[in-house]
């Protein structure tokens, strides 16, 4: 019933806050004992968290879950960073993003390594075009091979290794020149207009999840990651154990704050009507 009431509270909340509230619902479900989430269950949760019909972001979150439990040392390093910068007395927020470079490096490496959208949606040339001496006639259908760009050994050292530190400079800060080389949202004038919002959402989901949860691979399953290949690259079904690191106090406070903000917004709308 508590989760149903939280679901009702989503109406009227702005999309980013709504996403955060549903993320907290997921963590509450974990606290209630749903510690072993099947792949399809996670997909349904992620679909609600991120927002309906945003299947690519759902796929991205499922891939992040997979990397979290397959690379425990990476997870531990993210937890160390978020505990050191944020502490244990509040949840991570958008303002923390510049101060959590390893978590951002994890996100970029997840997108690069998985390349879950291997080729872009089709476009077409509007005029005869020459690229490196090759003629591409007008009205030619064009796909961008994002997977090839993200795994080019001329650009990436050991591209088949999952290594978030590749995106950090010698001082431990994000290498912005390198992050701009990750291609997952297409490029040019037709690139995804939701790129920046997606990155903010993914940062919030990832930082809050590692701040609040431990992810452990199922010891009865092969630790090697397998994928299904098509228009998107999807992790094959797998299970993982998820446990809360602390109590529900911070999550309860966050839900109460979001609900209070919703009530204040509704009151303001009524006063202006």
C-alpha positions in Angstrom: 0.0 0.0 0.0 2.9 2.4 0.8 4.3 2.0 -2.7 0.8 2.5 -4.2 0.5 5.8 -2.3 3.9 6.9 -3.6 2.8 6.0 -7.1 -0.3 8.3 -6.7 2.0 11.1 -5.5 3.7 11.2 -8.8 0.9 13.0 -10.5 1.8 16.6 -11.1 5.5 16.2 -10.1 8.0 17.4 -12.8 9.7 14.6 -14.7 13.1 14.6 -13.0 11.5 14.7 -9.5 9.0 12.0 -10.6 11.9 9.8 -11.7 13.7 10.3 -8.4 10.6 9.4 -6.4 10.1 6.2 -8.4 13.8 5.3 -7.8 13.1 5.7 -4.1 10.1 3.3 -4.5 12.5 0.8 -6.0 14.8 1.1 -3.0 11.9 0.7 -0.7 10.9 -2.5 -2.5 14.4 -3.8 -2.0 14.2 -2.9 1.7 10.9 -4.9 2.0 12.8 -8.0 1.0 12.8 -8.2 -2.8 16.6 -8.8 -2.8 16.8 -11.0 -5.9 15.5 -9.2 -8.9 15.0 -11.0 -12.1 16.1 -9.3 -15.3 12.5 -8.7 -16.5 11.5 -7.3 -13.0 14.4 -4.8 -13.2 13.3 -3.9 -16.7 9.8 -3.1 -15.4 11.1 -1.1 -12.5 13.5 0.8 -14.7 10.7 1.5 -17.2 8.7 3.2 -14.4 11.7 4.9 -12.9 13.0 6.5 -16.1 9.6 7.1 -17.7 7.4 5.2 -20.0 8.4 4.6 -23.6 12.0 5.7 -23.0 13.3 2.2 -23.8 16.9 3.3 -24.6 17.3 4.7 -21.1 15.7 1.6 -19.6 18.3 -0.5 -21.6 21.1 1.8 -20.4 20.0 1.3 -16.7 19.8 -2.5 -17.1 23.3 -2.4 -18.6 24.5 -0.3 -15.6 23.0 -2.9 -13.2 25.0 -5.6 -15.1 28.3 -3.7 -14.8 27.7 -3.0 -11.1 27.5 -6.6 -10.1 30.1 -7.9 -12.6 32.8 -5.4 -11.5 32.7 -5.3 -7.6 36.0 -3.3 -7.4 34.5 -0.6 -9.6 31.4 -0.6 -7.4 33.5 -0.3 -4.3 35.4 2.6 -5.7 32.2 4.5 -6.6 30.8 3.9 -3.1 34.1 5.1 -1.6 33.9 8.3 -3.7 30.2 9.1 -3.0 30.7 8.4 0.8 33.7 10.7 0.9 32.1 13.5 -1.0 28.4 13.3 -0.1 28.7 11.5 3.3 26.1 9.2 4.8 23.7 11.9 6.2 22.1 12.9 2.8 21.5 11.5 -0.7 23.5 12.6 -3.7 22.1 15.4 -5.8 22.7 17.1 -9.1 25.0 19.6 -7.5 27.4 16.8 -6.5 28.0 15.8 -10.2 31.2 17.9 -10.7 32.7 16.4 -7.5 32.1 12.8 -8.4 34.4 12.2 -11.4 34.7 8.4 -10.9 30.9 7.9 -11.1 30.8 10.0 -14.2 33.7 8.0 -15.6 31.7 4.8 -14.9 28.7 6.2 -16.8 30.8 7.1 -19.9 32.7 3.8 -19.8 29.3 1.9 -19.5 28.0 3.7 -22.6 31.3 3.3 -24.5 31.8 -0.4 -23.6 28.2 -1.5 -24.2 27.5 0.8 -27.1 23.9 -0.3 -26.5 22.8 1.6 -29.6 25.3 0.2 -32.1 24.1 2.2 -35.1 22.0 5.3 -35.3 18.6 5.6 -36.8 18.8 6.1 -40.6 19.3 9.6 -42.1 19.8 10.6 -45.7 22.1 13.0 -47.5 20.4 16.1 -48.9 23.1 16.7 -51.5 26.1 15.0 -53.1 28.7 14.7 -50.4 32.4 13.8 -50.4 34.0 12.3 -47.3 37.7 11.5 -47.4 37.5 11.4 -51.2 34.5 9.1 -51.3 31.3 10.3 -53.1 28.1 9.8 -51.1 25.3 10.7 -53.6 22.3 12.7 -52.7 19.4 10.8 -51.0 21.7 8.0 -49.8 20.6 6.4 -46.6 23.2 6.8 -43.9 23.8 4.9 -40.6 26.5 5.9 -38.1 28.4 2.9 -36.7 28.6 4.0 -33.1 30.0 0.7 -31.9 32.9 0.9 -34.2 33.7 4.5 -33.1 33.5 3.4 -29.4 35.8 0.4 -29.9 38.3 1.9 -32.3 41.8 0.8 -31.0 43.3 3.9 -32.7 41.2 6.0 -30.2 40.9 3.7 -27.2 43.6 1.8 -25.4 42.5 -1.8 -24.9 38.9 -1.0 -26.0 37.6 -4.5 -25.0 38.5 -3.8 -21.3 35.9 -2.2 -19.0 38.0 0.5 -17.3 36.3 3.7 -16.1 39.7 5.3 -15.2 40.4 5.8 -18.9 38.2 8.9 -18.6 40.2 10.4 -15.7 43.2 12.6 -16.2 46.4 12.5 -14.1 44.7 14.6 -11.4 41.7 12.4 -11.2 39.3 14.8 -13.0 37.1 13.9 -16.0 38.9 14.2 -19.3 36.2 16.2 -21.2 38.1 15.8 -24.5 37.8 12.0 -24.2 34.2 11.9 -23.0 33.2 13.9 -26.0 34.5 11.0 -28.1 31.9 8.6 -26.8 29.2 8.2 -29.4 25.9 7.0 -28.1 23.5 9.9 -28.8 24.4 10.2 -32.5 26.2 13.4 -33.7 25.7 16.7 -35.6 22.4 18.6 -35.9 20.4 15.4 -35.6 21.9 14.2 -32.3 19.5 13.3 -29.5 18.1 16.5 -28.0 17.6 14.7 -24.6 21.3 13.9 -24.2 22.0 16.2 -21.3 18.8 15.4 -19.4 19.6 11.7 -19.9 23.1 12.1 -18.4 21.7 14.0 -15.4 19.1 11.2 -14.8 21.7 8.5 -15.2 24.0 10.3 -12.8 21.3 10.6 -10.2 20.2 7.0 -10.5 23.7 5.6 -10.4 25.0 7.8 -7.5 21.9 7.2 -5.4 21.9 3.5 -6.0 25.6 3.0 -5.1 25.1 5.3 -2.1 22.2 3.2 -0.8 22.8 -0.3 -2.2 25.2 -3.2 -2.6 25.0 -5.2 -5.8 26.3 -8.7 -5.8 26.4 -11.2 -8.7 24.6 -14.5 -8.5 27.4 -17.0 -7.7 25.4 -19.7 -9.6 25.6 -17.8 -12.9 28.5 -17.5 -15.3 30.2 -14.2 -14.5 30.9 -13.6 -18.2 28.5 -11.0 -19.7 26.5 -12.1 -22.7 24.4 -9.8 -24.9 21.6 -10.1 -27.5 22.5 -8.2 -30.7 20.0 -6.4 -32.9 19.0 -2.8 -33.3 20.1 -2.5 -29.7 22.6 -4.5 -27.7 20.9 -5.9 -24.6 22.3 -7.9 -21.7 21.0 -11.5 -21.7 18.8 -12.4 -18.7 20.7 -12.6 -15.4 20.0 -12.2 -11.7 21.7 -10.2 -9.0 21.4 -9.7 -5.2 20.6 -6.1 -4.0 20.8 -5.1 -0.4 20.5 -1.7 1.3 23.7 -0.4 2.9 21.8 1.5 5.7 18.3 2.2 7.0 15.5 3.7 5.0 15.7 7.1 6.9 17.2 9.1 4.1 14.8 7.6 1.5 11.8 8.3 3.7 13.0 11.9 4.1 13.5 12.3 0.4 10.0 11.0 -0.4 8.4 13.3 2.2 10.3 16.3 0.7 9.2 15.5 -2.8 5.6 15.1 -1.7 5.8 18.4 0.2 7.1 20.1 -3.0 4.3 18.6 -5.0 1.7 19.9 -2.5 3.3 23.4 -2.5 3.2 23.4 -6.3 -0.4 22.4 -6.4 -1.3 25.1 -3.8 0.5 27.7 -6.0 -1.4 26.6 -9.1 -4.7 26.8 -7.2 -3.9 30.3 -5.9 -3.0 31.5 -9.5 -6.2 30.0 -11.0 
